[in-house]
Amino acid sequence: MPAEVALALLERNGRWLMQLRDDVPGIVGPGCWGLFGGHLDPGETAQQALERELLEEIGWSSSGLEFRLLHQHPRRLAHVFSGPLPVPLEQLQLLEGQDMALISAEELRSGAIWSPKLGCRRPLVDGVAEILEQLLPPPG
């Protein structure tokens, strides 16, 4: 059975919050951009896991995120939630990962995102492009 995760697609001023994952062998998508969130602990609902993960990863307590999509990928089953990010990026603490940024839909669709901290482009985690394709507003 694939691992279950809860992920957040958070929007602020027409841009979406993304996390550049650590360059650590053995984690999912090392050195790639993904959505904040993580694995469900035993007995946790997807909503509970997401709230815990967002506190652990960016020091922010979510409220009012809406379940949007169940996404099946060969290695994981993702419960995807979305909603507004009501605080500026500067009020978040990056506690996990090596960078975070608010990214335009156009850049997300390009499949490679610029990291201000690393000074280079990095790809998206496998499967994230499919999630974004389903949930982002259409181009135009």
The first five atom37 places (N, CA, C, CB, O) and aatype in JSON, in Angstrom:
{
  "aatype": [12, 14, 0, 6, 19, 0, 10, 0, 10, 10, 6, 1, 2, 7, 1, 17, 10, 12, 5, 10, 1, 3, 3, 19, 14, 7, 9, 19, 7, 14, 7, 4, 17, 7, 10, 13, 7, 7, 8, 10, 3, 14, 7, 6, 16, 0, 5, 5, 0, 10, 6, 1, 6, 10, 10, 6, 6, 9, 7, 17, 15, 15, 15, 7, 10, 6, 13, 1, 10, 10, 8, 5, 8, 14, 1, 1, 10, 0, 8, 19, 13, 15, 7, 14, 10, 14, 19, 14, 10, 6, 5, 10, 5, 10, 10, 6, 7, 5, 3, 12, 0, 10, 9, 15, 0, 6, 6, 10, 1, 15, 7, 0, 9, 17, 15, 14, 11, 10, 7, 4, 1, 1, 14, 10, 19, 3, 7, 19, 0, 6, 9, 10, 6, 5, 10, 10, 14, 14, 14, 7],
  "atom_mask": [
    [1, 1, 1, 1, 1],
    [1, 1, 1, 1, 1],
    [1, 1, 1, 1, 1],
    [1, 1, 1, 1, 1],
    [1, 1, 1, 1, 1],
    [1, 1, 1, 1, 1],
    [1, 1, 1, 1, 1],
    [1, 1, 1, 1, 1],
    [1, 1, 1, 1, 1],
    [1, 1, 1, 1, 1],
    [1, 1, 1, 1, 1],
    [1, 1, 1, 1, 1],
    [1, 1, 1, 1, 1],
    [1, 1, 1, 0, 1],
    [1, 1, 1, 1, 1],
    [1, 1, 1, 1, 1],
    [1, 1, 1, 1, 1],
    [1, 1, 1, 1, 1],
    [1, 1, 1, 1, 1],
    [1, 1, 1, 1, 1],
    [1, 1, 1, 1, 1],
    [1, 1, 1, 1, 1],
    [1, 1, 1, 1, 1],
    [1, 1, 1, 1, 1],
    [1, 1, 1, 1, 1],
    [1, 1, 1, 0, 1],
    [1, 1, 1, 1, 1],
    [1, 1, 1, 1, 1],
    [1, 1, 1, 0, 1],
    [1, 1, 1, 1, 1],
    [1, 1, 1, 0, 1],
    [1, 1, 1, 1, 1],
    [1, 1, 1, 1, 1],
    [1, 1, 1, 0, 1],
    [1, 1, 1, 1, 1],
    [1, 1, 1, 1, 1],
    [1, 1, 1, 0, 1],
    [1, 1, 1, 0, 1],
    [1, 1, 1, 1, 1],
    [1, 1, 1, 1, 1],
    [1, 1, 1, 1, 1],
    [1, 1, 1, 1, 1],
    [1, 1, 1, 0, 1],
    [1, 1, 1, 1, 1],
    [1, 1, 1, 1, 1],
    [1, 1, 1, 1, 1],
    [1, 1, 1, 1, 1],
    [1, 1, 1, 1, 1],
    [1, 1, 1, 1, 1],
    [1, 1, 1, 1, 1],
    [1, 1, 1, 1, 1],
    [1, 1, 1, 1, 1],
    [1, 1, 1, 1, 1],
    [1, 1, 1, 1, 1],
    [1, 1, 1, 1, 1],
    [1, 1, 1, 1, 1],
    [1, 1, 1, 1, 1],
    [1, 1, 1, 1, 1],
    [1, 1, 1, 0, 1],
    [1, 1, 1, 1, 1],
    [1, 1, 1, 1, 1],
    [1, 1, 1, 1, 1],
    [1, 1, 1, 1, 1],
    [1, 1, 1, 0, 1],
    [1, 1, 1, 1, 1],
    [1, 1, 1, 1, 1],
    [1, 1, 1, 1, 1],
    [1, 1, 1, 1, 1],
    [1, 1, 1, 1, 1],
    [1, 1, 1, 1, 1],
    [1, 1, 1, 1, 1],
    [1, 1, 1, 1, 1],
    [1, 1, 1, 1, 1],
    [1, 1, 1, 1, 1],
    [1, 1, 1, 1, 1],
    [1, 1, 1, 1, 1],
    [1, 1, 1, 1, 1],
    [1, 1, 1, 1, 1],
    [1, 1, 1, 1, 1],
    [1, 1, 1, 1, 1],
    [1, 1, 1, 1, 1],
    [1, 1, 1, 1, 1],
    [1, 1, 1, 0, 1],
    [1, 1, 1, 1, 1],
    [1, 1, 1, 1, 1],
    [1, 1, 1, 1, 1],
    [1, 1, 1, 1, 1],
    [1, 1, 1, 1, 1],
    [1, 1, 1, 1, 1],
    [1, 1, 1, 1, 1],
    [1, 1, 1, 1, 1],
    [1, 1, 1, 1, 1],
    [1, 1, 1, 1, 1],
    [1, 1, 1, 1, 1],
    [1, 1, 1, 1, 1],
    [1, 1, 1, 1, 1],
    [1, 1, 1, 0, 1],
    [1, 1, 1, 1, 1],
    [1, 1, 1, 1, 1],
    [1, 1, 1, 1, 1],
    [1, 1, 1, 1, 1],
    [1, 1, 1, 1, 1],
    [1, 1, 1, 1, 1],
    [1, 1, 1, 1, 1],
    [1, 1, 1, 1, 1],
    [1, 1, 1, 1, 1],
    [1, 1, 1, 1, 1],
    [1, 1, 1, 1, 1],
    [1, 1, 1, 1, 1],
    [1, 1, 1, 1, 1],
    [1, 1, 1, 0, 1],
    [1, 1, 1, 1, 1],
    [1, 1, 1, 1, 1],
    [1, 1, 1, 1, 1],
    [1, 1, 1, 1, 1],
    [1, 1, 1, 1, 1],
    [1, 1, 1, 1, 1],
    [1, 1, 1, 1, 1],
    [1, 1, 1, 0, 1],
    [1, 1, 1, 1, 1],
    [1, 1, 1, 1, 1],
    [1, 1, 1, 1, 1],
    [1, 1, 1, 1, 1],
    [1, 1, 1, 1, 1],
    [1, 1, 1, 1, 1],
    [1, 1, 1, 1, 1],
    [1, 1, 1, 0, 1],
    [1, 1, 1, 1, 1],
    [1, 1, 1, 1, 1],
    [1, 1, 1, 1, 1],
    [1, 1, 1, 1, 1],
    [1, 1, 1, 1, 1],
    [1, 1, 1, 1, 1],
    [1, 1, 1, 1, 1],
    [1, 1, 1, 1, 1],
    [1, 1, 1, 1, 1],
    [1, 1, 1, 1, 1],
    [1, 1, 1, 1, 1],
    [1, 1, 1, 1, 1],
    [1, 1, 1, 0, 1]
  ],
  "atom_positions": [
    [[0.85, -1.19, 0.0], [0.0, 0.0, 0.0], [0.9, 1.25, 0.0], [-0.97, 0.0, 1.24], [1.86, 1.31, 0.77]],
    [[0.59, 2.23, -0.86], [1.42, 3.43, -0.9], [1.27, 4.27, 0.37], [1.06, 4.28, -2.13], [0.25, 4.19, 1.06]],
    [[2.28, 5.05, 0.67], [2.23, 5.95, 1.82], [1.14, 7.0, 1.59], [3.61, 6.64, 2.06], [0.88, 7.4, 0.45]],
    [[0.51, 7.43, 2.67], [-0.49, 8.49, 2.57], [0.11, 9.79, 3.08], [-1.77, 8.12, 3.37], [0.74, 9.83, 4.14]],
    [[-0.11, 10.86, 2.31], [0.39, 12.18, 2.69], [-0.74, 13.19, 2.57], [1.59, 12.6, 1.81], [-1.73, 12.97, 1.88]],
    [[-0.56, 14.31, 3.27], [-1.48, 15.44, 3.16], [-0.64, 16.62, 2.69], [-2.21, 15.75, 4.53], [0.41, 16.91, 3.27]],
    [[-1.09, 17.31, 1.64], [-0.34, 18.41, 1.03], [-1.21, 19.66, 0.96], [0.15, 18.01, -0.37], [-2.43, 19.59, 0.86]],
    [[-0.54, 20.82, 1.01], [-1.26, 22.1, 0.98], [-0.85, 22.93, -0.22], [-1.01, 22.89, 2.28], [0.34, 23.16, -0.45]],
    [[-1.83, 23.36, -0.99], [-1.62, 24.32, -2.07], [-2.14, 25.66, -1.55], [-2.35, 23.88, -3.42], [-3.34, 25.91, -1.52]],
    [[-1.2, 26.51, -1.13], [-1.54, 27.78, -0.47], [-1.28, 28.94, -1.42], [-0.73, 27.95, 0.83], [-0.21, 29.04, -2.01]],
    [[-2.28, 29.82, -1.54], [-2.21, 30.92, -2.51], [-2.17, 32.27, -1.79], [-3.41, 30.88, -3.48], [-2.9, 32.51, -0.83]],
    [[-1.29, 33.14, -2.28], [-1.22, 34.52, -1.79], [-0.97, 35.43, -2.98], [-0.1, 34.7, -0.7], [0.04, 35.3, -3.67]],
    [[-1.88, 36.35, -3.22], [-1.75, 37.33, -4.3], [-1.45, 36.68, -5.66], [-0.65, 38.33, -3.96], [-0.59, 37.15, -6.41]],
    [[-2.17, 35.6, -5.96], [-2.01, 34.95, -7.26], [-0.74, 34.13, -7.42], [0.0, 0.0, 0.0], [-0.39, 33.75, -8.53]],
    [[-0.06, 33.85, -6.32], [1.15, 33.02, -6.33], [0.97, 31.9, -5.32], [2.43, 33.87, -6.01], [0.18, 32.02, -4.39]],
    [[1.71, 30.81, -5.5], [1.54, 29.62, -4.68], [2.81, 29.3, -3.91], [1.13, 28.42, -5.54], [3.92, 29.4, -4.44]],
    [[2.63, 28.92, -2.64], [3.75, 28.63, -1.76], [4.32, 27.25, -2.06], [3.32, 28.72, -0.28], [3.61, 26.25, -2.09]],
    [[5.64, 27.24, -2.29], [6.33, 25.98, -2.59], [7.53, 25.82, -1.67], [6.77, 25.93, -4.08], [8.09, 26.8, -1.18]],
    [[7.92, 24.58, -1.44], [9.06, 24.23, -0.59], [10.12, 23.54, -1.43], [8.62, 23.32, 0.59], [9.83, 22.61, -2.17]],
    [[11.36, 24.01, -1.31], [12.48, 23.31, -1.93], [12.99, 22.3, -0.91], [13.62, 24.3, -2.38], [13.51, 22.67, 0.15]],
    [[12.82, 21.03, -1.24], [13.16, 19.96, -0.31], [14.68, 19.87, -0.13], [12.59, 18.62, -0.8], [15.45, 20.25, -1.0]],
    [[15.07, 19.35, 1.02], [16.49, 19.19, 1.31], [17.14, 18.23, 0.32], [16.69, 18.68, 2.75], [16.48, 17.37, -0.26]],
    [[18.44, 18.38, 0.13], [19.23, 17.47, -0.69], [19.71, 16.29, 0.17], [20.45, 18.21, -1.34], [20.9, 16.12, 0.41]],
    [[18.76, 15.5, 0.62], [19.06, 14.37, 1.5], [18.66, 13.08, 0.81], [18.32, 14.52, 2.87], [17.48, 12.89, 0.5]],
    [[19.62, 12.19, 0.55], [19.26, 10.91, -0.07], [18.23, 10.16, 0.78], [20.51, 10.04, -0.28], [18.28, 10.19, 2.01]],
    [[17.31, 9.49, 0.11], [16.33, 8.67, 0.82], [15.01, 9.35, 1.07], [0.0, 0.0, 0.0], [14.02, 8.67, 1.37]],
    [[14.93, 10.69, 0.95], [13.63, 11.34, 1.09], [12.98, 11.42, -0.29], [13.78, 12.77, 1.73], [13.65, 11.28, -1.31]],
    [[11.69, 11.65, -0.3], [10.97, 11.82, -1.57], [11.38, 13.17, -2.17], [9.42, 11.75, -1.36], [11.32, 14.2, -1.5]],
    [[11.79, 13.16, -3.42], [12.09, 14.38, -4.14], [13.22, 15.21, -3.57], [0.0, 0.0, 0.0], [13.06, 16.42, -3.41]],
    [[14.38, 14.62, -3.25], [15.46, 15.44, -2.71], [15.88, 16.53, -3.69], [16.66, 14.56, -2.35], [16.07, 16.28, -4.88]],
    [[16.02, 17.75, -3.17], [16.46, 18.87, -3.99], [15.45, 19.35, -5.01], [0.0, 0.0, 0.0], [15.8, 20.09, -5.93]],
    [[14.19, 18.94, -4.86], [13.13, 19.33, -5.79], [12.09, 20.19, -5.06], [12.46, 18.08, -6.43], [11.98, 20.15, -3.83]],
    [[11.34, 20.95, -5.83], [10.27, 21.78, -5.29], [9.0, 20.95, -5.12], [10.0, 23.0, -6.19], [8.64, 20.18, -6.01]],
    [[8.33, 21.13, -3.99], [7.08, 20.44, -3.74], [6.16, 21.29, -2.88], [0.0, 0.0, 0.0], [6.47, 22.43, -2.55]],
    [[5.05, 20.71, -2.53], [4.08, 21.37, -1.66], [4.42, 21.05, -0.21], [2.63, 20.91, -2.0], [4.96, 19.98, 0.09]],
    [[4.11, 21.97, 0.68], [4.3, 21.69, 2.1], [3.29, 20.64, 2.54], [4.16, 22.98, 2.95], [2.18, 20.58, 2.01]],
    [[3.68, 19.82, 3.49], [2.84, 18.75, 4.02], [3.69, 17.54, 4.33], [0.0, 0.0, 0.0], [4.92, 17.63, 4.36]],
    [[3.04, 16.41, 4.56], [3.8, 15.21, 4.86], [2.92, 14.03, 5.19], [0.0, 0.0, 0.0], [1.71, 14.05, 4.99]],
    [[3.58, 12.99, 5.7], [2.92, 11.71, 5.97], [1.89, 11.81, 7.09], [3.95, 10.67, 6.32], [2.01, 12.6, 8.02]],
    [[0.87, 10.97, 6.96], [-0.12, 10.82, 8.01], [0.46, 9.88, 9.06], [-1.48, 10.27, 7.45], [0.96, 8.8, 8.72]],
    [[0.4, 10.27, 10.33], [0.79, 9.39, 11.42], [-0.37, 8.43, 11.69], [1.17, 10.2, 12.71], [-1.51, 8.74, 11.36]],
    [[-0.09, 7.27, 12.3], [-1.17, 6.32, 12.62], [-2.29, 7.0, 13.42], [-0.62, 5.12, 13.4], [-2.03, 7.68, 14.41]],
    [[-3.52, 6.81, 12.96], [-4.68, 7.36, 13.66], [-5.02, 8.8, 13.29], [0.0, 0.0, 0.0], [-6.04, 9.32, 13.73]],
    [[-4.18, 9.45, 12.5], [-4.43, 10.83, 12.11], [-5.32, 10.9, 10.87], [-3.12, 11.56, 11.84], [-5.22, 10.06, 9.98]],
    [[-6.18, 11.9, 10.83], [-6.88, 12.19, 9.59], [-5.95, 13.03, 8.71], [-8.24, 12.94, 9.86], [-4.94, 13.55, 9.2]],
    [[-6.27, 13.15, 7.44], [-5.46, 13.96, 6.55], [-5.43, 15.42, 7.01], [-5.99, 13.87, 5.11], [-4.38, 16.06, 6.95]],
    [[-6.55, 15.93, 7.47], [-6.62, 17.31, 7.97], [-5.71, 17.5, 9.18], [-8.07, 17.68, 8.33], [-4.98, 18.49, 9.25]],
    [[-5.75, 16.56, 10.12], [-4.89, 16.65, 11.31], [-3.41, 16.59, 10.92], [-5.23, 15.51, 12.3], [-2.6, 17.34, 11.45]],
    [[-3.07, 15.71, 10.0], [-1.68, 15.57, 9.55], [-1.22, 16.87, 8.9], [-1.53, 14.39, 8.57], [-0.1, 17.32, 9.14]],
    [[-2.07, 17.46, 8.08], [-1.69, 18.69, 7.4], [-1.45, 19.82, 8.4], [-2.77, 19.1, 6.39], [-0.47, 20.55, 8.29]],
    [[-2.34, 19.95, 9.37], [-2.17, 21.0, 10.38], [-0.86, 20.8, 11.14], [-3.36, 21.0, 11.36], [-0.14, 21.77, 11.4]],
    [[-0.55, 19.56, 11.52], [0.69, 19.26, 12.23], [1.91, 19.56, 11.36], [0.71, 17.79, 12.67], [2.87, 20.19, 11.82]],
    [[1.87, 19.12, 10.11], [3.0, 19.31, 9.21], [3.26, 20.79, 8.93], [2.76, 18.58, 7.89], [4.42, 21.21, 8.89]],
    [[2.22, 21.58, 8.74], [2.43, 23.0, 8.48], [3.05, 23.71, 9.68], [1.1, 23.67, 8.11], [3.88, 24.61, 9.52]],
    [[2.65, 23.32, 10.88], [3.29, 23.88, 12.07], [4.76, 23.48, 12.13], [2.56, 23.41, 13.36], [5.62, 24.3, 12.44]],
    [[5.04, 22.21, 11.84], [6.41, 21.69, 11.89], [7.3, 22.3, 10.8], [6.41, 20.18, 11.76], [8.48, 22.53, 11.03]],
    [[6.74, 22.57, 9.63], [7.55, 22.98, 8.49], [7.68, 24.49, 8.31], [6.97, 22.4, 7.25], [8.72, 24.98, 7.88]],
    [[6.61, 25.25, 8.64], [6.67, 26.7, 8.44], [6.17, 27.5, 9.64], [5.86, 27.07, 7.22], [6.05, 28.73, 9.56]],
    [[5.88, 26.82, 10.75], [5.45, 27.53, 11.96], [4.13, 28.26, 11.8], [0.0, 0.0, 0.0], [3.9, 29.27, 12.45]],
    [[3.26, 27.74, 10.94], [1.98, 28.4, 10.66], [0.83, 27.44, 10.93], [1.92, 28.91, 9.21], [0.88, 26.28, 10.54]],
    [[-0.18, 27.94, 11.6], [-1.37, 27.15, 11.89], [-2.43, 27.42, 10.84], [-1.9, 27.46, 13.3], [-2.93, 28.54, 10.71]],
    [[-2.76, 26.39, 10.11], [-3.75, 26.53, 9.04], [-5.16, 26.47, 9.62], [-3.56, 25.42, 7.99], [-5.41, 25.86, 10.65]],
    [[-6.05, 27.12, 8.92], [-7.47, 26.97, 9.26], [-8.25, 27.24, 7.99], [-7.9, 27.96, 10.42], [-7.9, 28.12, 7.2]],
    [[-9.29, 26.47, 7.79], [-10.15, 26.7, 6.65], [-9.62, 26.21, 5.32], [0.0, 0.0, 0.0], [-10.12, 26.63, 4.27]],
    [[-8.63, 25.33, 5.33], [-8.19, 24.77, 4.06], [-9.21, 23.74, 3.6], [-6.78, 24.12, 4.19], [-9.75, 22.97, 4.4]],
    [[-9.46, 23.74, 2.32], [-10.51, 22.9, 1.73], [-9.89, 21.69, 1.04], [-11.35, 23.72, 0.74], [-8.93, 21.81, 0.28]],
    [[-10.47, 20.5, 1.32], [-10.01, 19.3, 0.61], [-10.4, 19.45, -0.86], [-10.64, 18.0, 1.23], [-11.54, 19.77, -1.19]],
    [[-9.43, 19.2, -1.74], [-9.68, 19.41, -3.17], [-9.49, 18.17, -4.02], [-8.78, 20.47, -3.66], [-10.16, 18.02, -5.04]],
    [[-8.59, 17.27, -3.62], [-8.19, 16.23, -4.55], [-7.52, 15.08, -3.83], [-7.27, 16.79, -5.62], [-6.76, 15.29, -2.88]],
    [[-7.8, 13.87, -4.27], [-7.06, 12.69, -3.85], [-6.23, 12.28, -5.06], [-8.02, 11.52, -3.34], [-6.78, 11.9, -6.09]],
    [[-4.91, 12.36, -4.94], [-4.02, 12.11, -6.08], [-3.21, 10.84, -5.85], [-3.08, 13.31, -6.31], [-2.46, 10.74, -4.88]],
    [[-3.37, 9.89, -6.74], [-2.65, 8.61, -6.66], [-1.37, 8.7, -7.47], [-3.54, 7.44, -7.15], [-1.4, 9.05, -8.65]],
    [[-0.27, 8.37, -6.85], [1.04, 8.31, -7.49], [1.61, 6.95, -7.12], [2.0, 9.51, -7.03], [1.22, 6.41, -6.08]],
    [[2.5, 6.37, -7.91], [2.97, 5.02, -7.59], [3.47, 4.83, -6.15], [4.07, 4.65, -8.52], [3.28, 3.76, -5.57]],
    [[4.11, 5.85, -5.57], [4.67, 5.69, -4.22], [3.83, 6.3, -3.11], [6.03, 6.28, -4.18], [4.12, 6.09, -1.94]],
    [[2.79, 7.06, -3.48], [2.03, 7.72, -2.43], [0.62, 8.08, -2.86], [2.75, 8.96, -1.97], [0.32, 8.2, -4.05]],
    [[-0.24, 8.23, -1.87], [-1.61, 8.69, -2.06], [-1.69, 10.05, -1.37], [-2.68, 7.65, -1.49], [-1.53, 10.13, -0.15]],
    [[-1.93, 11.11, -2.13], [-1.91, 12.47, -1.57], [-3.31, 13.03, -1.4], [-1.09, 13.39, -2.46], [-4.11, 13.06, -2.33]],
    [[-3.59, 13.47, -0.18], [-4.81, 14.23, 0.13], [-4.4, 15.69, -0.04], [-5.38, 13.9, 1.61], [-3.62, 16.21, 0.76]],
    [[-4.93, 16.35, -1.04], [-4.49, 17.72, -1.35], [-5.56, 18.72, -0.9], [-4.21, 17.88, -2.87], [-6.74, 18.6, -1.24]],
    [[-5.11, 19.69, -0.12], [-5.97, 20.75, 0.38], [-5.5, 22.07, -0.22], [-5.95, 20.8, 1.95], [-4.33, 22.2, -0.58]],
    [[-6.39, 23.03, -0.32], [-5.98, 24.34, -0.82], [-6.71, 25.44, -0.07], [-6.24, 24.47, -2.34], [-7.73, 25.21, 0.58]],
    [[-6.14, 26.63, -0.18], [-6.76, 27.78, 0.45], [-5.8, 28.95, 0.44], [0.0, 0.0, 0.0], [-4.68, 28.84, -0.04]],
    [[-6.26, 30.07, 0.98], [-5.41, 31.26, 0.99], [-4.33, 31.17, 2.06], [-6.26, 32.51, 1.21], [-4.51, 30.53, 3.1]],
    [[-3.21, 31.81, 1.78], [-2.15, 32.03, 2.77], [-2.33, 33.48, 3.23], [-0.68, 31.75, 2.18], [-1.95, 34.4, 2.5]],
    [[-2.9, 33.69, 4.41], [-3.25, 35.05, 4.82], [-2.09, 35.88, 5.37], [-4.33, 34.99, 5.85], [-2.26, 37.07, 5.66]],
    [[-0.93, 35.27, 5.53], [0.22, 36.0, 6.09], [1.3, 36.16, 5.03], [0.78, 35.26, 7.34], [1.43, 35.32, 4.14]],
    [[2.09, 37.24, 5.12], [3.2, 37.39, 4.17], [4.26, 36.31, 4.37], [3.83, 38.79, 4.32], [4.4, 35.75, 5.46]],
    [[4.98, 36.03, 3.32], [6.04, 35.02, 3.34], [7.02, 35.28, 4.49], [6.79, 35.0, 2.0], [7.49, 34.33, 5.12]],
    [[7.31, 36.53, 4.76], [8.28, 36.9, 5.8], [7.82, 36.49, 7.2], [8.52, 38.39, 5.76], [8.64, 36.41, 8.12]],
    [[6.53, 36.24, 7.38], [6.03, 35.82, 8.69], [6.11, 34.31, 8.89], [4.59, 36.27, 8.88], [5.83, 33.82, 9.99]],
    [[6.49, 33.58, 7.86], [6.64, 32.13, 7.98], [8.09, 31.82, 8.35], [6.23, 31.4, 6.66], [9.01, 32.55, 7.96]],
    [[8.29, 30.75, 9.09], [9.62, 30.28, 9.44], [9.87, 29.0, 8.66], [9.77, 30.04, 10.97], [9.11, 28.05, 8.78]],
    [[10.92, 28.96, 7.85], [11.26, 27.74, 7.13], [11.99, 26.82, 8.11], [12.14, 28.03, 5.86], [13.16, 27.01, 8.41]],
    [[11.27, 25.81, 8.59], [11.81, 24.89, 9.59], [12.2, 23.55, 8.97], [10.8, 24.66, 10.7], [12.89, 22.75, 9.6]],
    [[11.78, 23.31, 7.75], [12.12, 22.08, 7.03], [12.25, 22.41, 5.55], [11.05, 20.95, 7.27], [11.38, 23.06, 4.98]],
    [[13.33, 21.95, 4.94], [13.59, 22.26, 3.55], [14.67, 23.33, 3.46], [0.0, 0.0, 0.0], [15.1, 23.88, 4.47]],
    [[15.12, 23.6, 2.22], [16.22, 24.56, 2.07], [15.79, 25.9, 1.48], [17.28, 23.97, 1.21], [16.6, 26.83, 1.44]],
    [[14.55, 26.01, 1.02], [14.06, 27.29, 0.53], [12.54, 27.2, 0.43], [14.7, 27.65, -0.85], [11.97, 26.12, 0.42]],
    [[11.92, 28.36, 0.37], [10.48, 28.45, 0.1], [10.27, 29.74, -0.68], [9.62, 28.43, 1.43], [11.04, 30.69, -0.56]],
    [[9.22, 29.74, -1.48], [8.94, 30.91, -2.31], [7.49, 30.88, -2.74], [9.88, 30.97, -3.53], [6.86, 29.83, -2.8]],
    [[6.98, 32.07, -3.06], [5.67, 32.2, -3.69], [5.91, 32.24, -5.19], [4.89, 33.49, -3.18], [6.62, 33.11, -5.69]],
    [[5.31, 31.3, -5.9], [5.63, 31.05, -7.31], [4.41, 31.29, -8.18], [6.16, 29.61, -7.5], [3.29, 30.91, -7.82]],
    [[4.62, 31.93, -9.32], [3.52, 32.18, -10.26], [3.09, 30.88, -10.93], [3.94, 33.22, -11.32], [3.86, 29.92, -11.0]],
    [[1.86, 30.87, -11.42], [1.35, 29.7, -12.14], [2.19, 29.43, -13.37], [-0.12, 29.9, -12.53], [2.44, 28.27, -13.71]],
    [[2.63, 30.47, -14.05], [3.45, 30.31, -15.25], [4.77, 29.59, -14.93], [3.73, 31.69, -15.88], [5.18, 28.69, -15.66]],
    [[5.42, 30.0, -13.85], [6.67, 29.34, -13.48], [6.42, 27.9, -13.02], [7.39, 30.13, -12.38], [7.22, 27.01, -13.32]],
    [[5.33, 27.68, -12.3], [5.0, 26.32, -11.88], [4.8, 25.42, -13.09], [3.74, 26.31, -11.0], [5.25, 24.27, -13.1]],
    [[4.13, 25.93, -14.1], [3.88, 25.13, -15.3], [5.16, 24.85, -16.09], [2.87, 25.84, -16.2], [5.2, 23.91, -16.88]],
    [[6.2, 25.66, -15.88], [7.46, 25.45, -16.59], [8.18, 24.2, -16.11], [8.37, 26.67, -16.43], [9.02, 23.65, -16.82]],
    [[7.85, 23.75, -14.88], [8.46, 22.53, -14.36], [9.79, 22.74, -13.65], [0.0, 0.0, 0.0], [10.33, 21.8, -13.08]],
    [[10.33, 23.95, -13.69], [11.58, 24.26, -12.98], [11.45, 25.63, -12.35], [12.82, 24.21, -13.95], [11.04, 26.6, -13.0]],
    [[11.79, 25.72, -11.07], [11.56, 26.92, -10.29], [12.89, 27.47, -9.79], [10.61, 26.64, -9.11], [13.76, 26.71, -9.35]],
    [[13.03, 28.79, -9.86], [14.24, 29.47, -9.39], [14.26, 29.47, -7.86], [14.3, 30.91, -9.94], [13.27, 29.8, -7.22]],
    [[15.4, 29.1, -7.28], [15.59, 29.18, -5.83], [16.4, 30.42, -5.51], [16.3, 27.9, -5.29], [17.57, 30.5, -5.88]],
    [[15.8, 31.4, -4.83], [16.56, 32.59, -4.44], [17.77, 32.26, -3.56], [15.65, 33.56, -3.71], [18.82, 32.89, -3.71]],
    [[17.63, 31.29, -2.66], [18.73, 30.96, -1.76], [19.87, 30.23, -2.47], [18.22, 30.1, -0.62], [21.04, 30.48, -2.18]],
    [[19.53, 29.33, -3.4], [20.57, 28.55, -4.08], [21.08, 29.21, -5.36], [20.05, 27.17, -4.39], [22.15, 28.88, -5.85]],
    [[20.28, 30.14, -5.9], [20.7, 30.81, -7.13], [20.67, 29.92, -8.35], [0.0, 0.0, 0.0], [21.49, 30.08, -9.26]],
    [[19.72, 28.98, -8.38], [19.6, 28.1, -9.55], [18.16, 27.59, -9.64], [20.6, 26.91, -9.46], [17.36, 27.74, -8.71]],
    [[17.85, 26.99, -10.79], [16.53, 26.38, -10.99], [16.59, 24.92, -10.53], [16.08, 26.47, -12.49], [17.59, 24.23, -10.71]],
    [[15.49, 24.48, -9.94], [15.35, 23.08, -9.54], [14.0, 22.57, -10.04], [15.47, 22.93, -7.99], [13.05, 23.34, -10.17]],
    [[13.9, 21.26, -10.34], [12.64, 20.7, -10.85], [11.6, 20.49, -9.75], [12.91, 19.38, -11.54], [11.89, 20.64, -8.56]],
    [[10.4, 20.14, -10.18], [9.32, 19.79, -9.25], [9.46, 18.32, -8.83], [7.94, 20.04, -9.9], [9.98, 17.5, -9.57]],
    [[8.98, 18.01, -7.62], [8.89, 16.63, -7.15], [7.97, 15.85, -8.09], [8.37, 16.56, -5.67], [6.98, 16.4, -8.58]],
    [[8.28, 14.59, -8.35], [7.43, 13.74, -9.19], [5.98, 13.79, -8.71], [7.94, 12.28, -9.18], [5.71, 13.66, -7.52]],
    [[5.06, 13.99, -9.63], [3.64, 13.98, -9.32], [3.06, 15.35, -9.0], [0.0, 0.0, 0.0], [1.85, 15.54, -9.1]],
    [[3.89, 16.31, -8.6], [3.36, 17.62, -8.22], [2.82, 18.36, -9.44], [4.46, 18.46, -7.54], [1.81, 19.06, -9.33]],
    [[3.46, 18.22, -10.59], [2.96, 18.88, -11.8], [1.54, 18.43, -12.12], [3.89, 18.6, -13.0], [0.7, 19.23, -12.54]],
    [[1.25, 17.13, -11.92], [-0.1, 16.61, -12.17], [-1.11, 17.24, -11.23], [-0.12, 15.07, -12.02], [-2.22, 17.58, -11.64]],
    [[-0.75, 17.4, -9.97], [-1.64, 18.04, -8.99], [-1.9, 19.49, -9.4], [-1.03, 17.98, -7.56], [-3.04, 19.94, -9.41]],
    [[-0.83, 20.2, -9.73], [-0.96, 21.61, -10.1], [-1.8, 21.77, -11.36], [0.42, 22.23, -10.32], [-2.6, 22.7, -11.46]],
    [[-1.63, 20.87, -12.3], [-2.39, 20.93, -13.55], [-3.9, 20.86, -13.28], [-1.97, 19.78, -14.5], [-4.7, 21.5, -13.95]],
    [[-4.25, 20.07, -12.28], [-5.68, 19.9, -11.95], [-6.23, 21.05, -11.11], [-5.89, 18.59, -11.21], [-7.43, 21.34, -11.19]],
    [[-5.39, 21.7, -10.32], [-5.9, 22.68, -9.37], [-5.62, 24.14, -9.69], [-5.34, 22.38, -8.07], [-6.34, 25.02, -9.2]],
    [[-4.61, 24.43, -10.48], [-4.33, 25.83, -10.81], [-5.35, 26.37, -11.79], [-2.93, 25.97, -11.39], [-5.91, 25.61, -12.58]],
    [[-5.61, 27.67, -11.75], [-6.51, 28.24, -12.75], [-5.91, 28.06, -14.14], [-6.77, 29.75, -12.47], [-4.69, 28.03, -14.29]],
    [[-6.74, 27.93, -15.17], [-6.22, 27.74, -16.52], [-5.39, 28.93, -16.97], [-7.37, 27.5, -17.5], [-5.64, 30.07, -16.56]],
    [[-4.4, 28.68, -17.83], [-3.57, 29.79, -18.3], [-4.39, 30.77, -19.15], [-2.38, 29.26, -19.11], [-5.4, 30.4, -19.75]],
    [[-3.93, 32.01, -19.17], [-4.62, 32.98, -20.02], [-4.98, 34.16, -19.25], [0.0, 0.0, 0.0], [-5.57, 35.09, -19.8]]
  ]
}
